[in-house]
Amino acid sequence: MTDAPNPKPGILDIAPYVGGKSKIDGIAEPMKLSSNENMLGAGEKARAAYEAAVRNIHIYPDGRATKLRAAVAEHHGLEPDRLIFGNGSDEVFALLNQTYLTAGDNIVSGQYGFLAYRISALANQASVRSAPEPDYKATPEALLAEVDERTRIVYVSSPSNPTGSYNTPEEIRALHAALPGDVLLVIDEAYAEYVTEPDWETSFGLARDSENIVVTRTFSKIHGLGGLRIGFGYAPLKVCEAVDRIRLPFNVSVPGIEAAVAALGDEAHQIASRELIHSWRPRLTQAIRGFGFDVLPSAGNFVLVRFRDPAHAAAANDHLNTRGIIVRPVGGYGLPECLRITVGTEDQNRAVIDALSEFAAADGTGRKA
Ligand SMILES: Cc1ncc(COP(=O)(O)O)c(C=O)c1O
């Protein structure tokens, strides 16, 4: 017994989330390629809407985000009442966990699943069951094998971060079909807009007729609004109603709502953002493979590079840092031999390629095929 306040059981067992590093000593403006942000920035329309919203920042936001609700519903062909808005999709995961998990419950996700699902699960005294991903991909079989009578939520990200893998509609349907109806299936589509693979499709259609599927999207990636924190979930009405009881009423801000609405209407910026990734993801992949390093196939706006071992990855990371480039070590995901690199602008990608080329030449240990 101490006199200091004690956090609830489980809280101090949570490893603090470590965000993408943004500074390198001695380098004034490093290239930050560590958080899968949109390196083109926000579009002109979103910026203008954000600036115009300054006039109204003394007013509390509309708690239902009605304007954004209507815009998202229209853009994606969804029913407005079935949307949950959050301070980033991270908050949507936290709200779902808070709504559905009690002590002793569990969530299931892939071994390399996005860490945000886990943190709030643990905060609700639930545990996390991880399905093995020997091929860097969460399969329906492996996820289902982890589901037990205390499982309340299964999280799948497609495309997945940090691996870049994705699930086909057949896999998602098989997973959903085998899940008990009282288990929520959350399909995180944060990187949906970057997918080129013909055998991927959004799960909005599957979710429409289900009572236990939530599909999440974010404004942080293709729309370039990571700093404004807006995401949403498309959920069954009953889920929306339950979540709305605990959602803080003003969780999405006035400028956030305005900028997100404008971003949805800025098709040119969405196309430019997508094309940047579509043209550079394969070039970056090929160039890095050419230096002898493994690069996993990616459906997102990033690539995962696999080095010989953790020390080799750390040396590559240090070298990139000396060139003013910040990428993401992913030891926290159990992948200490890998670095995740956001696909950036042409100049940024060329800088990454040059730096890794130097590293491979100096190190001489890139795994040549
Ligand atoms: C798989 C995945 N889901 C969700 C998010 C979070 O998005 P938001 O910025 O909307 O919280 C990220 C961000 O990196 C992500 O990688």
The ligand as a MOL file (V3000), in Angstrom:
LIG
                    3D

  0  0  0     0  0            999 V3000
M  V30 BEGIN CTAB
M  V30 COUNTS 16 16 0 0 0
M  V30 BEGIN ATOM
M  V30 1 C -3.5620 0.2350 -39.8040 0
M  V30 2 C -3.8260 1.6030 -39.2970 0
M  V30 3 N -5.0380 1.8820 -38.8200 0
M  V30 4 C -5.3370 3.0990 -38.3390 0
M  V30 5 C -4.3890 4.0950 -38.3020 0
M  V30 6 C -4.6630 5.3440 -37.5400 0
M  V30 7 O -5.2840 6.2870 -38.1740 0
M  V30 8 P -5.8060 7.5980 -37.4490 0
M  V30 9 O -4.8050 8.6300 -37.7680 0
M  V30 10 O -7.1150 7.7780 -38.1170 0
M  V30 11 O -5.9670 7.3680 -35.9830 0
M  V30 12 C -3.1100 3.8700 -38.7850 0
M  V30 13 C -2.0980 4.9470 -38.7110 0
M  V30 14 O -0.9490 4.7860 -38.9080 0
M  V30 15 C -2.8260 2.5920 -39.2910 0
M  V30 16 O -1.6040 2.3070 -39.7180 0
M  V30 END ATOM
M  V30 BEGIN BOND
M  V30 1 1 1 2
M  V30 2 1 2 3
M  V30 3 2 2 15
M  V30 4 2 3 4
M  V30 5 1 4 5
M  V30 6 1 5 6
M  V30 7 2 5 12
M  V30 8 1 6 7
M  V30 9 1 7 8
M  V30 10 2 8 9
M  V30 11 1 8 10
M  V30 12 1 8 11
M  V30 13 1 12 13
M  V30 14 1 12 15
M  V30 15 2 13 14
M  V30 16 1 15 16
M  V30 END BOND
M  V30 END CTAB
M  END
